Structures are given as C-alpha cells and as structure tokens.
Amino acid sequence: MSIHDNWPSRGQAQEILHRGEILSPGAWVAHSRMVAQSAESLAKALNAAGIFDIYVDSEKAWVLGLLHDIGRQEGLTDMLHVTSGYDYLMHMGYPEAARVCLTHSFPIKNIDTASAGWQGKEDEKYRVEDFLKSITYDIYDKLIQLCDSVCLTSTTVPLEIRFVEVALRRGIHEKTVDKWNALLHLRGWFQSFLNEPVYSYLPDFTSW
C-alpha cells in the first residue's frame, strides 16, 4: 500500500503501468503517459490561477492520468477496459485510481455514449451505469475526461481534431454528438478558471 489511502504513489503507478505494458504493449501506454503529463500540468495551472475553490493535487492528477487505461493490459477489449481497470485497481486497494478507469470514458453518464458501443455482458453494462449514477463527478474525474480526449501518443491536440481521429477509427453513432458537446462544455468549464486558453497548458500541443 502507498502512503496515500486511495491511490498509489508516483513510483508505484509507474511500476503498475510497466507491468501492464509487458502484458500488452501498445499505443495506449504512450497515451497514458501523455494524459498524466497533461493532467498534472492543468492541475498546477488551476492552482496557480488562484480562483478555483479547492486545491487540486497535481501528483494525484498525474497518477490517475497514468492509470486511467490500465485495463488495456488485458489486450484489445475496447470498452471492457473500463471494468477491467476498475477491478484490477480495486483489488490492489486503490479506489480513487480505480474510479477514473470507469469515469474517464463517460463525460455523460450514459453507457450508450461509448465510442464503439458496449461489447460486454448486459450485467456489466448495468454495473457501470449503477456506479456512475451513484457518484458525483469530482475535479479529478473531469480532469482525466478532458485530458483523455485531447491526448494522442506524443502530442496533445484540440478536441475537434481528436473527435475526427476517433470517428475515423471507430465511426459515429446517434449519441456521438452528445458526447462531443459534453466535452466541449467541459473544456469551457475548465477555461472559466484559467488565465490562459486551456491548450496553452498542455504539453507538446499542436493545432495541426
């Protein structure tokens, strides 16, 4: 167990990701590192702005960003990675890190907004739905949702670019625009607390 009650230390998180990369190498690992860097940077910016009503722990933001996709260590399971990651980190005793495994894909608490739909069993779908309904998203849930949506493997990009990139790989469906609008709203929400555009705080940002 780490010095934290509900999430691993930075070193422990790196070791968890390293083990996951051994099990299933892929672009998800570099993406996870980019999300971690982006979440840490935005957390520091929020605190520096001095108008946000709570302190955002930048190390916690980095750790949660690094592990949000850890369920992908089980291979190409697509949306099932959210429950795989949740169960894995819960078993390790890290409920706050486990939580973002479920919340990062759903800026709207609607499982049908998943980019490629839900491929798992119905009881697993209801399990995720019930969990999302039972919580109120906190700053870390929102932070990882935004960072996940702007991060590629070695760069960060505008939301609109990421929308197109995901749509080209996975297609779109009737709930896609709803999810896009939710993420645009989330970007605006963060922007309201910052002195500069959100993108100016992201590492290796390119507008393409």
C-alpha positions in Angstrom: 0.0 0.0 0.0 1.2 3.5 -0.7 1.5 6.5 1.6 -1.9 7.6 0.1 -5.1 6.0 1.3 -6.8 5.5 -2.0 -4.3 5.9 -4.8 -0.7 4.7 -5.5 2.4 6.8 -5.3 4.1 8.1 -8.5 6.6 5.3 -8.4 4.1 2.6 -7.7 1.9 3.9 -10.6 4.9 3.7 -12.9 5.5 0.1 -11.9 1.9 -0.8 -12.4 2.0 0.7 -15.9 5.3 -1.0 -16.7 3.8 -4.4 -15.8 0.8 -3.6 -18.0 3.0 -2.7 -20.9 4.8 -6.1 -20.6 1.4 -7.8 -20.7 0.0 -5.8 -23.6 2.4 -3.4 -25.4 0.7 -0.8 -27.5 0.0 2.9 -28.1 -2.2 3.0 -25.0 0.9 3.2 -22.9 2.3 6.3 -24.5 -1.2 7.8 -24.5 -1.4 7.2 -20.7 1.8 9.0 -20.1 0.6 11.9 -22.1 -2.6 12.1 -20.2 -0.6 12.0 -17.0 1.6 14.9 -18.1 -1.5 16.9 -19.2 -3.4 16.3 -16.0 -0.5 17.3 -13.9 0.1 20.5 -15.9 -3.6 21.5 -15.8 -3.8 20.8 -12.1 -0.9 23.1 -11.5 -2.4 25.8 -13.7 -5.7 25.6 -11.8 -3.9 26.1 -8.5 -1.8 28.9 -9.9 -4.8 30.8 -11.2 -5.9 31.2 -7.6 -9.7 31.4 -8.2 -10.6 27.7 -8.1 -12.3 26.8 -4.8 -10.3 23.7 -4.0 -6.7 22.6 -4.2 -6.0 20.2 -7.0 -3.2 17.7 -6.1 -1.1 17.7 -9.2 0.7 14.4 -8.2 -2.7 12.7 -7.8 -3.8 14.1 -11.1 -0.6 12.6 -12.7 -1.1 9.2 -11.1 -4.8 8.9 -12.1 -4.0 10.0 -15.6 -1.2 7.4 -15.9 -3.5 4.6 -14.8 -6.9 5.5 -16.4 -6.4 3.0 -19.2 -4.7 0.2 -17.2 -7.5 -2.2 -18.1 -6.0 -2.3 -21.6 -3.3 -4.5 -20.2 -5.7 -7.3 -20.9 -5.5 -6.7 -24.7 -7.9 -5.4 -27.3 -11.1 -5.4 -25.1 -12.2 -1.9 -26.2 -14.8 -0.6 -23.7 -14.4 -3.5 -21.4 -11.1 -2.0 -20.4 -13.0 0.3 -18.0 -14.3 -2.5 -15.9 -11.0 -4.5 -16.2 -9.1 -1.5 -14.9 -11.5 -0.8 -12.2 -11.5 -4.3 -10.8 -7.7 -4.5 -11.1 -7.1 -1.3 -9.1 -9.8 -2.0 -6.6 -8.2 -5.4 -5.9 -4.9 -3.5 -5.2 -6.7 -1.2 -2.8 -6.7 2.0 -4.8 -10.4 3.0 -5.1 -9.8 6.6 -6.4 -7.5 5.3 -9.1 -10.0 2.6 -9.9 -12.8 5.1 -10.1 -11.3 7.1 -13.1 -11.0 3.8 -15.0 -14.8 3.9 -15.2 -15.5 7.6 -15.3 -12.9 8.7 -17.9 -14.9 7.4 -20.9 -18.2 9.0 -19.9 -18.4 12.8 -19.7 -22.1 12.0 -19.9 -23.4 9.3 -17.5 -24.8 7.3 -20.3 -23.1 4.0 -21.4 -24.5 4.3 -24.9 -22.2 7.3 -25.5 -19.2 4.9 -25.6 -17.3 5.5 -28.8 -17.7 1.9 -30.1 -20.7 0.9 -28.1 -20.8 -1.6 -25.3 -19.4 -5.1 -26.2 -19.7 -6.8 -22.8 -22.4 -8.6 -21.0 -25.5 -6.7 -20.0 -24.9 -7.2 -16.3 -21.5 -5.5 -16.7 -23.2 -2.6 -18.5 -25.7 -2.2 -15.7 -23.0 -2.4 -13.2 -21.2 0.6 -14.8 -24.4 2.5 -15.1 -25.3 2.0 -11.5 -21.8 3.1 -10.4 -21.9 6.3 -12.5 -25.4 7.1 -11.2 -24.2 6.7 -7.6 -21.4 9.3 -7.7 -21.0 13.0 -8.4 -18.0 13.7 -10.7 -15.2 15.4 -8.9 -12.4 17.6 -10.3 -10.2 14.5 -11.0 -12.9 12.7 -12.9 -13.4 15.8 -15.1 -9.7 16.5 -15.4 -9.0 13.0 -16.8 -12.0 13.1 -19.0 -10.7 16.2 -20.7 -7.1 15.1 -20.8 -8.0 11.7 -22.2 -9.9 13.5 -25.0 -7.0 15.8 -26.1 -4.1 13.3 -25.9 -2.6 11.2 -28.6 0.6 9.3 -28.0 3.2 12.0 -28.3 1.1 15.2 -28.7 -1.9 16.9 -27.4 -4.5 18.3 -29.9 -7.7 20.4 -30.0 -10.8 18.4 -29.0 -12.2 18.8 -32.6 -9.1 17.1 -34.0 -9.4 14.2 -31.5 -13.1 13.9 -32.4 -12.3 13.3 -36.0 -9.4 10.9 -35.2 -11.6 8.7 -33.0 -14.5 8.9 -35.5 -12.3 7.7 -38.4 -11.2 4.7 -36.3 -14.5 3.8 -34.7 -17.2 5.5 -36.6 -20.0 7.6 -35.1 -23.5 6.8 -33.7 -26.6 8.6 -32.5 -25.0 9.6 -29.2 -21.7 10.7 -30.6 -22.6 14.4 -30.9 -24.0 14.4 -27.4 -20.6 13.2 -26.1 -18.7 15.8 -28.2 -20.9 18.6 -26.8 -20.3 17.4 -23.3 -16.5 17.5 -23.8 -16.7 21.0 -25.4 -18.7 22.1 -22.3 -16.1 20.6 -20.1 -13.3 22.4 -21.9 -15.3 25.7 -21.4 -15.8 24.9 -17.7 -12.1 24.5 -17.1 -11.4 27.5 -19.2 -13.5 29.6 -16.9 -11.0 29.1 -14.1 -7.8 29.7 -16.1 -6.0 32.9 -17.1 -4.9 31.5 -20.5 -6.5 29.1 -23.0 -6.7 25.5 -21.8 -4.5 24.4 -24.6 -1.7 26.7 -23.6 -1.1 24.5 -20.5 -0.9 21.2 -22.4 2.4 19.5 -23.2 3.5 19.2 -26.8 0.3 20.8 -28.1 -0.2 21.0 -31.8 -3.2 22.6 -33.6 -2.3 20.7 -36.8 
